[in-house]
Amino acid sequence: MRTLTALFITAFLLVGCSSGGGGGRYSMKHDRGPAEAVDVSHVKDAVPKVEPKSRGGNKSSYQVWGKTYYVMDSSLGYKERGGASWYGKKFHGHKTSNGETYDMYAMSAAHKSLPLPTYVRVTNLANGRQVIVRVNDRGPFHAGRIIDLSYAAASKLDMLRSGTAKVEVEAIDPRSWQKSQNVIRTPNANVPVKSLSGAVGPVRSAVSRIPAPSAGGAVLPAGRYVQVGAYSSRISAEQVVDVVKALTDKKVVIRSVQRGDQVLYRVQVGPVQMEQNARSLIGQLDRSGYPGALLVDLN
């Protein structure tokens, strides 16, 4: 069903998961998932944060089965398409390559060359599902496969039954990601909340009516839009626009609104003609790390 691996140990573990036959130090010979399907829908994506490189698993090079692998100095700009597999119960509770304990119900992954840890966004190219995982292990050592996912991550990508999937893996810069999350969440009407930068603004209901003119006097077409978030920094809003443009063929715009002595920058997608399309887009944004998306009306 997936790659099984041998471990190579120097002072710290270099390889956590790979493909191979015998059980070795593991109690199980063949890997598998839990005896019964586990609902992992409540498991949140890994949250990118700035971390130092792990002491284990980051040697400049290492060997597995006579082949030498080289660890990247930095993950910045990394983006690749290839095969994904997943690993589960056999490795659950054992040490990963960087010395942590593998939890198949956490959002983690193994990669042959990315620095440990690295946060990546993984997209299942067959269904568009996305997850954010933290790479803390080495593998998979199988031709054509570029990443090994935890049971939870594979479940969210709907690839448990097939065992493998064609995916796109893109490294996340935690600093840029944190800036992009500087969003004012909007769950309840008329409740002021703070953004990460301390900006305060009134919260609107899930469907709200807002004036159509944008900054500079331009007028957007009336209709329903999906609002990704409201940001206190235009730079943060522009970073979000760059990400969201890759998720949809609809227009992505920034609308500035005055809140007291502060300007907020709303990133909106649309117009969307059908509520079903809006729900689909909101779901996709949620899986991509933007859980605050909501539907708004421009009139």
N, C-alpha and C positions, 0 to 999 in steps of 0.2 A: 504493500500500500504506500510506502514511503521509503525514504532513505534511512538506513540504520548505520551506525558508525562506530568506529574504534576510537579510543582516546589516546592522545599522545601527551605525556607529562614532562615538563622540564621542572623549573622551580614552582611554577604555577601551571594550571591546566591550559593547554593551548587549544585543544579541540574538545568540544562538548558533545556535539551530535554529528554523526556521519553515517555512511552506509556500509554495512558489513554483516557478517553472518553470526558468529557466536555471541553468547550472552555476556562473556567477559565478567566484569565486576558487577553486572546487573543481575537482578534476580529473575528477569524475564529474558528469554531468548529472542522472541519476536515482539516488535512494538505493536501497540494497539491503543485505541481510545478507552474511555471508561466502559464498564460492563453495560451500562445503560446510558442513553443519550442525556447529556447535562445541558440545561438551559443556561447559556452564557450571555443572554441578551442584556443583562444588567451590568455586565463587565464593561467598564469605560475604556476608551482608547488610552494608550500611554500619553502622558502629558509631557511634551518636550521641555526640558530645562537644561541649563548650562551645567555640565558635569566635567570633572577632569577625566582623563583617560584612566581606565582601570589598570591596576598594577599587573594583573594577570591577563593573558590573551592578546597582548599588544606587541609582542616581539616583531621586529621588522620583517622576519620571514620564519616559516616553519615548514615541516615536511609531513605529509600523510601518504602512506603507501608509496614512498619513493618520489612523490611529486612535491615540488617546492611551491609554496604560496606566499605572496608578499602582501603585507598589511599596508593599507593606504595611510599617508600622513594625515590626511584630512578628508572628511566626507563631503565638503562643500562642492556643490555642483554635480554630485553623483546622481545619475538617472540611468536605469537600465531595464530592458525587458527580457524576460526569460521564464523558465519554469520555476514553480514553487511547489514545495511538498510540506508535510507537517510531521511533527513528532509528539509523542504522548506519554503513555503510562510507563513505558520501559525506563524513561529518563526522569520521570517525575520524582522530585525529592533529591536528585543527585546534583552534583556541582556542575555549573556551566563553565565555559572556558575562562571567564573572568573571576571565577571563585564564588559566584553567587549560587543560590539554590534554584534549580529549574522548577517552575510552577506551570503546569500545562493549562491552568485556568487563568493565567495572567497574559497580558498583551506583550509578548516578547517574540524574539526570532533569533536565528543563527545566520551568519553570513561569513563567507570565506575571507574577505579582505577589508571590510569596513572597520574603522577603529571601534573599540569597545569602550563605553557604549555609544551607539549612534541611534537617533530616532529617524524612522523612515515611514513614508506613506506608501502603502501597498494597495494597488488597484487590481481587482480581478477583471481582466479584459473581456471575459465572457459575459459578465453581468453588470459591470460598472461599480460593484461594491468596493468600498474602501475602508481601510483600518490604518491606525497609527500604532506602530509597535516600537519597542526598545530592543535594539540588537545587543545581546550580551553573551553570545555563544558563537562557536565556529561550526561551519558546515553550510550546505550539504555537499558532500564529496561524491557527486554523481553527475555524469555528463548532462549538460543542458539545464541544470537547475541552479538558480542563483540565490535562493533563500529558503530556509526551513522555518516554518511558522509554528507557534504554539497551537495546541488544540483549540483554545478559545478564539485565536485570530483566524484560524482556518474555518471554524464554524461560522464566524461572522461573514466570511467571504464566500460561504456556501460551497466549500470544496472538500468536505469531509468524505463524502461518498466516493468521489473520483480519486481522492488521494493526492492529486496534483492539479495545477492550473497554470495557465499562461497569465503572467502578471507584469505590472510595471512597478518598479521600486524606485522611489525618489527620496533622497536624504533631505531632512528638515534642519534648517538652521534655527536652533532654539531661540536665539536673540530676535530674529525676524518674526518667528512664530509668536513669541510673547507679545511683541508690539502689535501684531495683527489681532490679538485677542483683547486689545484695549477697547472693548465694546460695552456699551450700556445695554444690559439685558432688559427686556420689556414684558414681564409676565402679567402685571396688573395695572389697571388704569390709575393715573394720578398719584402714584407712589414714587417719590424721588429715590433714585439709586445712584451710587458712585461708580464711575468707570475706574480702571486701574490707576489712572493718573489723577484721580480725585475729582473729576468733573461731575457736576450734579445736573440731572435733567429729569423732567417728568416722564413717567412710564406710560405707554399707551396700551390699549387692549390689543388682542391678537389681530383684529381687523380694524384699522383706524383710518379716518379721512384726514388727509393732509393736503396743503395747497400745492398746486402743480409747479409753480415757477421754481427754477433752480438758480444756483449762483450765477450772476452775470446776466440774469434776465431771460435765459433760455427756458422754453416751456416744453416739458415732457408730454407725450401723448397721454390723455386720460386713460384710466383703466387700472387694473390690478397689477401690483408689482410684489415680488418677493424681496423683502428687506433683509439683507445678510446681517447687518449690524450698524450701530452708530458709534463713531469714533471721534475722539477729541483731537486727533492729529490727522492732517490730510495725508501725510506720508504713510501712516498706518492704513488709511482707507485705500490709497493707491496700491499698496502691497496686496491687500485683500482682492482688489479688482483684478490684479494680475493672476491670482490663483483661481478666482471664480470664472474668469473668461475661458479657462481650460476645461471647465465643467459643463458649459452650456453654450449653445449657439445664439442665445438671446443677448440683447444689448445689456451691458453692465455699466451703470452710471453712478456718479457721486453727486448727491444733493446736499448743499450746506444749509443749515438752519441755525438761527440765533437762539441761544438759551441764556437769557440774562446777559452777562458780559462775555460769554463764551460761544464759539462757533462749534457745532457738531457736524460731522461729515457722514452722511448716510449712504451706504452702498446698497443699491437696488438693482434688481434684475427684472426685465420685462419689456413691454407688458405681457402678461400671461393670460391667455384667452379662456382656459378651462381650469376649474378648481383642482381637477385631478392632476393636471400638469404642475400646478403650483405645489400640491402635496408631494409629488414625486421629486421636484426640485428641492423642497425643504428637507426631505429625507436624505437626499444626496449631499446637501450642504452639512447636515448633521453628521453624517458619516465622514465628512472631510474635515471635521473639526470646527464647524460653525453651528453649534446647537441652538443659538438664539434667533435663527431665521424665522420670519413671520410674514404674513400676507397683509399688505396695506393697499388702500384705495387712493388713487390720484383723481381729482375731479376739478 
